[in-house]
Amino acid sequence: MRAPRPDATRMMPAPVTRPELLGGRYRLEGLLGQGGMADVHRATDTRLNRPVAVKIFGPGNDPTADQRFEQEAQVMANLRNPGLVAVYDFAVEPGRAYLVMELVDGPSLAQVISSEDLPAEDIRRIGSEVAQTLAYVHGQGVTHRDVKPSNILIDSEGRARLADFGVASLLGEDGHTAAGEIVGTPAYLAPEQVRGARVGPPADVYALGLVLLEAWTGRREYQGEGLAGAAERVNRPPVVPGDVPEPLRSTIHAATATDPARRPTAREVATMLSEPAPAPVAAPVREPAPERPDTRSGPGKWIAIGAFVVALLVLLIGLLLFGNSDDSGTGGSTTPTSSQSSEQAPASERQEPSRTTEAPQPSDDGGGGGIELPSDIPGLPSDIPTKLPSIPSNLPSLPSNLPDPGKIGQDAQGFWDTVQQWWRSVGGGS
């Protein structure tokens, strides 16, 4: 009986330093990788003349380790699926045991994640392929117990292949060693594995959810080592970044539920990942606001100035001709009209010649006449003419009841303030 060791079910194998014909058949040709329990070598099957991968385990401390290893190897050798790395042979020798497997000439998913940012479509495709493989294996009554990026190989055709099926069960049903310690990296253990509860297919689904999350973020979600690191997932669920697109985001959430009963099956995960991504919501198209004419330069400026001059001319004429129209038209006025006054006046007064108001004569300034605008009006643009065209001489006589000049000035000032506001809006606030 082998002396018990407290740290592992099987020791690391002794390194192979010279060419060796393992089992009288498999010629070891180079180290492919090392793990917590075994070394993987490239080899050639001299009997069938084909390349293979040989995984060599060291001596074990558990008296039943050899028996359980043979049982698991037989189960794996009977599994046939395109998504699996096939097991060809196995053997238990004094001081070591080994598995002979299909050689997948390609990187592991862990190597791919460390070297590039995978797009969501590739992550979904790889996850769907692994989930379909897990669905097949779960249907055979087998649980992987060690789904992680380094156990997912990408073959020459880009297909994901799941390796090391059943190897983790060498640690026991709960994923612990005989001494009760967790062996290997605990980053992908499900909460029930950490608690020591029964382990089944939901544990593989949980680990796959963490693999999908790591493929997007490029880092492990749970970084701690040993029991303390493994207990972290019991206290908090994994954090899924907000930029993870659908349906990848919802699949990770569902697969990593703390309660195993709430997780989907592996087949349901494959279906969720295969669903088409939702079409991006198009942003509402806003119609461009109508362009305001630039009145600060070019033709727009002169158009605004012309409009300003015309408005000012209308203002002056209107105040002169119709400034008192509101007073003369109000109801209840007792002021007699001109016709009434002429009827009531004495005859001597009626016989007096009528008084006429002569229209102002245009000034002879050599410029054809015109109205001079004040030059000190605040806000008046400096580049508009200060002299307006002359008023025609054939205008009708002005009414005799013109309003008070002070009132006209107040009205003009109010209208001028309005014109200034209009000019500022036309000129863009200048």
Buried (B, 14 or more C-beta within 10 A) or exposed (E): EEEEBEEBBBBBBEEBEEEEEBBEBBBBBEEBEEBEBBBBBBBBBEEEEEEBBBBBBBBBBBEEBBEBBBBBBEBBBEBEBEBBBBBBBBBBEEEBBBBBBBBBEBBBBBBBBEEEEBEBEBBBBBBBBBBBBBBBBBEEEBBBBBBBBBBBBBBEEEBBBBBBBBBBBBBBEBBBBBEEEBBBBBBBBBBBBBEEBEBBBBBBBBBBBBBBBBBBBEEBBBEBEEEEBBBBBEEEEBEBEEEBBEBBBEBBBBBBBBEBEEBBBBBBBBBBBBEEEEEEEEEEEEEEEEEEBEBEEEEBBEEBBEBBBEBBBEBBBEBEBEBBEEEEEEEEEEEEEEEEEEEEEEEEEEEEEEEEEEBEEBEEEEEEBBBEBEEEEEEBEEEBEEEBEBBEEEEEEEBEEEBEEEEBEEBBEEBBEEBBEBBEEBBEEE
